[in-house]
Amino acid sequence: KDLWCYSDSKTVIKLLSDHVNEWHHYAAIIYNIKDLLSRNWRVRLVHTLREGNTCADFLAKIEARNPEAYSRIAVPPDKMNLLLLADASGTFYSR
């Protein structure tokens, strides 16, 4: 029931931690995430550098080019396999 969520966006962490104006462009999405975070578990939102989570950075770049508002990824994309292997082996990247 302990979950740590890492993000390279301080803005996202602030939006999820503070009150959000109901007229904010992404208010519905933010409220949905806040609802998930309020369930019976302990969630910690943590800022990390982009280099600290190359897998998340890779997925963010793919989704930035996606015209859909939401897409579910059940299996990691093929090009992500090496990043997952490096992450699992504890590879560090310099900034």
Backbone torsions as a table, in degrees:
resi	resn	phi	psi	omega
1	LYS	NA	6.9	175.1
2	ASP	-102.0	125.6	-177.8
3	LEU	-131.2	128.8	174.8
4	TRP	-110.3	124.2	178.6
5	CYS	-110.7	120.5	-179.7
6	TYR	-101.4	137.2	177.3
7	SER	-141.1	142.2	175.6
8	ASP	-89.9	7.0	-179.9
9	SER	-111.1	108.1	175.7
10	LYS	-64.4	-29.9	179.1
11	THR	-62.9	-44.4	179.6
12	VAL	-63.5	-44.6	179.9
13	ILE	-60.6	-41.4	179.0
14	LYS	-65.3	-43.1	179.1
15	LEU	-61.7	-36.5	-179.1
16	LEU	-80.5	-20.9	-177.8
17	SER	-93.7	-28.7	-176.0
18	ASP	-103.7	173.7	173.8
19	HIS	-68.2	140.3	-179.7
20	VAL	-115.7	133.2	175.9
21	ASN	-62.7	131.7	-178.0
22	GLU	-62.6	-15.4	179.5
23	TRP	-95.7	2.1	177.9
24	HIS	-58.4	143.9	-177.0
25	HIS	-53.3	-37.5	-177.6
26	TYR	-109.2	24.6	-175.5
27	ALA	-55.4	-43.8	-177.7
28	ALA	-62.1	-44.2	179.2
29	ILE	-65.8	-43.5	-179.7
30	ILE	-62.0	-44.1	178.4
31	TYR	-63.2	-38.1	177.2
32	ASN	-63.4	-42.9	178.5
33	ILE	-65.6	-44.1	178.8
34	LYS	-60.5	-36.9	177.4
35	ASP	-63.2	-43.2	176.8
36	LEU	-63.2	-40.9	-178.0
37	LEU	-69.3	-21.0	-177.0
38	SER	-87.2	1.0	-179.6
39	ARG	-69.8	179.9	-173.7
40	ASN	-76.5	66.7	174.7
41	TRP	-155.2	164.9	179.1
42	ARG	-101.8	117.2	-178.1
43	VAL	-115.1	133.3	176.5
44	ARG	-119.8	122.3	177.0
45	LEU	-93.0	124.1	-173.4
46	VAL	-128.1	135.0	175.6
47	HIS	-83.4	138.1	175.5
48	THR	-136.8	157.4	174.8
49	LEU	-73.9	155.0	179.7
50	ARG	-53.9	-38.2	-179.8
51	GLU	-69.0	-17.2	-179.3
52	GLY	-76.9	-13.3	178.8
53	ASN	-148.4	78.7	-175.8
54	THR	-65.2	-29.7	179.2
55	CYS	-66.5	-46.0	178.4
56	ALA	-64.3	-39.3	178.3
57	ASP	-62.7	-42.5	178.1
58	PHE	-59.8	-47.7	180.0
59	LEU	-65.1	-38.1	178.6
60	ALA	-62.6	-39.9	179.6
61	LYS	-67.7	-38.1	176.9
62	ILE	-63.7	-46.7	-177.0
63	GLU	-68.6	-26.8	178.2
64	ALA	-63.9	-26.6	179.1
65	ARG	-94.1	-2.7	-177.0
66	ASN	-85.9	125.8	-179.4
67	PRO	-73.8	-15.6	-179.7
68	GLU	-76.6	147.6	178.8
69	ALA	-73.5	-28.9	-178.7
70	TYR	-145.7	136.7	173.5
71	SER	-142.0	138.7	-178.6
72	ARG	-97.9	133.6	179.0
73	ILE	-115.0	108.9	-179.0
74	ALA	-88.5	-30.5	-179.7
75	VAL	-127.9	132.2	179.7
76	PRO	-58.7	141.5	176.4
77	PRO	-59.6	149.3	-177.4
78	ASP	-53.5	-41.2	-176.9
79	LYS	-68.0	-8.2	-178.4
80	MET	-92.4	-10.8	-176.1
81	ASN	-57.3	-43.8	179.7
82	LEU	-66.3	-36.2	178.0
83	LEU	-66.0	-40.7	177.8
84	LEU	-64.3	-40.6	177.7
85	LEU	-63.6	-44.1	178.7
86	ALA	-64.3	-39.7	178.8
87	ASP	-64.1	-44.8	-178.9
88	ALA	-65.6	-28.7	-179.0
89	SER	-90.8	0.1	175.4
90	GLY	79.4	27.9	179.5
91	THR	-66.5	134.3	177.6
92	PHE	-102.5	145.9	177.8
93	TYR	-118.5	137.9	178.4
94	SER	-84.4	155.3	-178.0
95	ARG	-85.8	NA	NA
